[in-house]
Amino acid sequence: MALIEIDGAIGPAASAHVAKAHARALEEGAAAIVLRIDTPGGLDTAMRDIIKVELGSPIPVIAWVGPEGARAASAGTYILYAAHVAAMAPATNLGAATPVPIGGSWPAGKPGGDGDAKDAPADGDADQKNGKAADGAAQPAAGTMDASQAKAVNDAVAYLRSLAEKRGRNADWAERAVREGASLSASRALELRVIDYVADDVDALLRAIDGREVQMPDGPRALATAGLSVRRIDPDWRMRLLAVITNPTVAYVLMLIGIYGLLLEGYHPGAILPGVTGAICLLLALYAFQLLPVNYVGLGLILLGVALMIAEALAPSFGVLGFGGAIAFVLGSVLLMDIDVPGYGINLGVIGGIAVSAVALLGITLFLLWRSRHARGVTGDDLMVGQTARMLETNDAEGWAEIGGERWYVRAAQPLRVGQSVRVTGRVGLQLDVEAID
């Protein structure tokens, strides 16, 4: 018996792990697979990849939401419905399977409850006044969705209902989970035939399903699971690396490290380390972005923001370029992940921290530029004025003095003497005007 775990948001790493672990279980001759689920949902493409593995599996797939406190929300509900056997641990829940559109969410119909029979019309006729269909699924109110939104919801409804009908589960509640975002507890899901069993742990689940007949591609098959040992198949290092870099926040940080690493290498050719590090991080970020739902307008705003802030440092514009770049950078960071799915948004704290750091660096740059414009000159006449000199030779009010290791011809308004200290007050050609200090 193989145990495959789905923890956290469902994305490319999760689907790749399930597919690879399933193939490994078949190679090792596993009698069945237990798919332990604890997820807030995830990406539609990754979810469908996992479901394809379940539907095409030559051995039974047993989905179990656990341990206690776990959930199979959104995409997890679809995966649970697709399994040959569906089970939950006590104090778990499933549902809220309404698809989330690119860029946000839309209003659906009346918020759903737990799918009680009392929510459906007793006579099975559609109740147009309260928006309920004959199967008990609340329909979105008129005008709440446009054509594209209705198309996405209807597609999700049809998909989940098809899974429910294939496995002989409650298809009406499946539709409510999509249209209304309804959720169920474990006990209520068992009562409404959404799941087959409630089990405290995997061992209890295997004892409960022993002898159950499931429909496989080659015909009915009786499960013989009592007493089977369970072997967990963990993701290898490649899957763990993929899980890390496809985290939107990590991919975002890798992109920034890559951009600034290459810029630093450009400013200091031959440093090598910034360029190598930046190139590696940027390639990893681009690989992650091609697996994630990236909004390329957001990516373009980020690159524009970085370019404007660099331009401010190279061609000062009194902050116009810099602060415009900071605004473009923040907007691009917020828009970068083009989906509102739990676990697939960039952490706003990271965006805020980087934005504040960029603005602070820009402020420091502007301050240094302002101070340099008002600083005393360090070359030419500005450097000479105020310097102290020692008289070497004198001829009444004129003579030669030593300043910074150099001999200068000087003159003053009063007689000077050898060894006297004087202060430079101006310069005319190669002659310095001085005044006696003592």
WOLINTA-V72695 format. One record per residue. N is the residue number from 1. D_FIRST is the distance of its C-alpha to the first C-alpha in whole Angstrom. Layout:
# WOLINTA-V72695
N_D_FIRST, N_D_FIRST
This chain:
# WOLINTA-V72695
1_0, 2_4, 3_7, 4_10, 5_13, 6_16, 7_19, 8_23, 9_25, 10_23, 11_25, 12_25, 13_23, 14_20, 15_20, 16_20, 17_17, 18_15, 19_16, 20_16, 21_12, 22_11, 23_13, 24_12, 25_8, 26_10, 27_12, 28_10, 29_9, 30_5, 31_6, 32_5, 33_6, 34_7, 35_11, 36_13, 37_16, 38_20, 39_22, 40_26, 41_26, 42_27, 43_28, 44_28, 45_27, 46_24, 47_23, 48_24, 49_22, 50_19, 51_19, 52_20, 53_17, 54_15, 55_18, 56_18, 57_14, 58_14, 59_10, 60_10, 61_10, 62_10, 63_13, 64_14, 65_17, 66_17, 67_18, 68_21, 69_24, 70_22, 71_23, 72_22, 73_25, 74_27, 75_24, 76_22, 77_23, 78_23, 79_19, 80_18, 81_20, 82_19, 83_15, 84_15, 85_14, 86_16, 87_16, 88_18, 89_19, 90_22, 91_25, 92_23, 93_25, 94_25, 95_27, 96_30, 97_29, 98_33, 99_33, 100_35, 101_38, 102_39, 103_41, 104_40, 105_40, 106_42, 107_43, 108_41, 109_42, 110_42, 111_40, 112_37, 113_36, 114_33, 115_34, 116_36, 117_37, 118_41, 119_40, 120_41, 121_44, 122_44, 123_46, 124_43, 125_46, 126_46, 127_48, 128_49, 129_51, 130_48, 131_46, 132_43, 133_42, 134_42, 135_38, 136_38, 137_38, 138_40, 139_42, 140_43, 141_47, 142_49, 143_50, 144_47, 145_45, 146_47, 147_46, 148_43, 149_41, 150_41, 151_40, 152_37, 153_36, 154_37, 155_34, 156_32, 157_32, 158_32, 159_29, 160_27, 161_29, 162_28, 163_24, 164_25, 165_27, 166_24, 167_21, 168_24, 169_24, 170_28, 171_29, 172_32, 173_31, 174_29, 175_32, 176_34, 177_31, 178_32, 179_36, 180_37, 181_34, 182_33, 183_30, 184_28, 185_27, 186_24, 187_26, 188_28, 189_25, 190_24, 191_28, 192_28, 193_25, 194_24, 195_21, 196_19, 197_18, 198_19, 199_17, 200_18, 201_14, 202_11, 203_11, 204_14, 205_12, 206_10, 207_13, 208_15, 209_13, 210_13, 211_15, 212_16, 213_17, 214_16, 215_18, 216_17, 217_19, 218_20, 219_21, 220_19, 221_16, 222_15, 223_11, 224_11, 225_8, 226_11, 227_10, 228_6, 229_6, 230_5, 231_6, 232_9, 233_10, 234_14, 235_17, 236_19, 237_23, 238_24, 239_21, 240_23, 241_26, 242_26, 243_25, 244_28, 245_31, 246_30, 247_30, 248_34, 249_36, 250_34, 251_35, 252_39, 253_40, 254_39, 255_41, 256_44, 257_43, 258_44, 259_47, 260_49, 261_48, 262_49, 263_52, 264_53, 265_53, 266_55, 267_58, 268_57, 269_57, 270_56, 271_54, 272_50, 273_48, 274_48, 275_48, 276_45, 277_43, 278_44, 279_43, 280_40, 281_39, 282_41, 283_39, 284_35, 285_37, 286_38, 287_34, 288_33, 289_36, 290_35, 291_31, 292_33, 293_35, 294_38, 295_42, 296_44, 297_47, 298_45, 299_45, 300_48, 301_50, 302_48, 303_49, 304_53, 305_53, 306_52, 307_55, 308_57, 309_57, 310_57, 311_60, 312_62, 313_62, 314_63, 315_66, 316_66, 317_67, 318_68, 319_64, 320_64, 321_61, 322_59, 323_59, 324_58, 325_56, 326_54, 327_54, 328_52, 329_50, 330_49, 331_49, 332_47, 333_44, 334_44, 335_44, 336_41, 337_38, 338_39, 339_36, 340_36, 341_32, 342_31, 343_30, 344_32, 345_35, 346_37, 347_38, 348_42, 349_42, 350_42, 351_44, 352_47, 353_47, 354_47, 355_50, 356_52, 357_51, 358_53, 359_55, 360_56, 361_57, 362_59, 363_61, 364_61, 365_62, 366_65, 367_66, 368_67, 369_68, 370_71, 371_72, 372_72, 373_75, 374_77, 375_77, 376_80, 377_80, 378_80, 379_82, 380_85, 381_88, 382_85, 383_84, 384_88, 385_89, 386_89, 387_89, 388_91, 389_94, 390_96, 391_100, 392_101, 393_104, 394_106, 395_109, 396_110, 397_107, 398_105, 399_104, 400_101, 401_98, 402_94, 403_91, 404_88, 405_89, 406_91, 407_95, 408_96, 409_100, 410_100, 411_103, 412_103, 413_106, 414_107, 415_108, 416_106, 417_106, 418_104, 419_101, 420_101, 421_97, 422_97, 423_94, 424_94, 425_94, 426_94, 427_95, 428_97, 429_96, 430_96, 431_98, 432_97, 433_98, 434_98, 435_99, 436_100, 437_98, 438_100
